[in-house]
Amino acid sequence: MNSIIKKIIRAKHSPLAKVFLFIIAIISQACSPFDGPVDKSISDSYYYSKSKSNICYSPMGNWFELGNTKLNADVESFKVLGRDFGKDKNHLYFKTHIIDNEVDVATFYVDDDNYICFDKDHVYRALNYLPHGFTQTNQEKKHLWKIAKANPKTFQKIDNDWSKDDKHYFYNYKPVDVDYNSFTIINNNFVKDKNKVYSLKNYDLLALTIDPVTTKKINNRYITDKNNIYDFQEYQNGKIVDSLISIPYQNIDDLTILEDKFLLFDNKVIYDTAIIENADASSFQIIQFPYSKDKNHVFYQGDIIEKADPKTFSIFETSYYSKDKNHVFVYGKLLKDADVATFGPINKKHSLLYKDKNHTYRGDQIVENN
């Protein structure tokens, strides 16, 4: 609450409004249940109570909206270990929970990024920081996820999905069965070792029949081997399909990638793993995504905008509207009966309402006759 008030005070308001907000800020400070943070440099969630007789946990100090819980901890010996971790002479805490039975308390510490923690034997990540699928398998109702096979002496994060130690790679904090020495993360969809290429699901690797020797990265989505370009889609239309899509090629030495969205090769234009029919690769260009064009057509994503003239086509400030010399389009479709000569925003260029001499429009709907 205090941070919100400070932002408001710093904004451009009348002097009277600033005085009013300043008074509110003073009242807010007076009403705060805290004396101050235990160690602000480490955590913004552990505080001394007003009387300094207890330790309180309040996420980001936002007691007004997110609550305030007393730990009944020993105040004199309490130390902050991480944003959501603390200990006193009696217990180790995660947020407000005692976790003595989950770790070796004497050797427990929290990594600098606040999300990984260790003891002498294991590596852990708080279940609160993990996807819902992990909590569903939490049969023992613990607060920390013990990362199987992880060596606390050599464990390190690679990125948001991957980590490793001296013997294993971990995908979303689960060990994967790959050849350690030859393992390579190719892009967001694929990894490989000397034996196989794998596609990535949320928690699993799927082995594929792709040649690992000739496999290489095209961009963060696509890969290629000696025969095909590949894309992996875990979901299509909201359903799990685990679909590996193969696109054969004759020659990709002259492969062109436009904004990581369109692949041009063999005189083909590929968008979202589909060939754009009737697209001329030699003249194809992106106007402003999702609009593109070649010498003959204008496209919205991968579909031809019927009747659109590529030479006179332009896009309005509200980019789902576009026009050429004869027509107005919305979402890549002809906006019937719109008058191109008088069509434009109703009052200012960022308006969501557009009009012509006959109608006022919101999206593809007429909301008023002029």
Beta strands, then each sheet from edge to edge (+ up, - down):
strand 1: 34-37
strand 2: 46-49
strand 3: 55-57
strand 4: 69-70
strand 5: 79-82
strand 6: 85-87
strand 7: 92-94
strand 8: 97-98
strand 9: 109-110
strand 10: 116-118
strand 11: 123-126
strand 12: 144-146
strand 13: 156-157
strand 14: 162-164
strand 15: 169-171
strand 16: 174-176
strand 17: 184-185
strand 18: 190-192
strand 19: 197-200
strand 20: 205-208
strand 21: 216-217
strand 22: 223-224
strand 23: 228-236
strand 24: 239-248
strand 25: 256-258
strand 26: 262-265
strand 27: 268-271
strand 28: 274-275
strand 29: 285-288
strand 30: 291-293
strand 31: 298-300
strand 32: 303-304
strand 33: 314-315
strand 34: 321-323
strand 35: 328-330
strand 36: 333-334
strand 37: 344-345
strand 38: 353-355
strand 39: 359-362
strand 40: 365-369
sheet 1: 1+ 2- 3+ 4-
sheet 2: 5+ 6- 7+ 8-
sheet 3: 9+ 10- 11+ 12-
sheet 4: 13+ 14- 15+ 16-
sheet 5: 17+ 18- 19+ 20-
sheet 6: 21+ 22- 23+ 24-
sheet 7: 25+ 26- 27+ 28-
sheet 8: 29+ 30- 31+ 32-
sheet 9: 33+ 34- 35+ 36-
sheet 10: 37+ 38- 39+ 40-
end
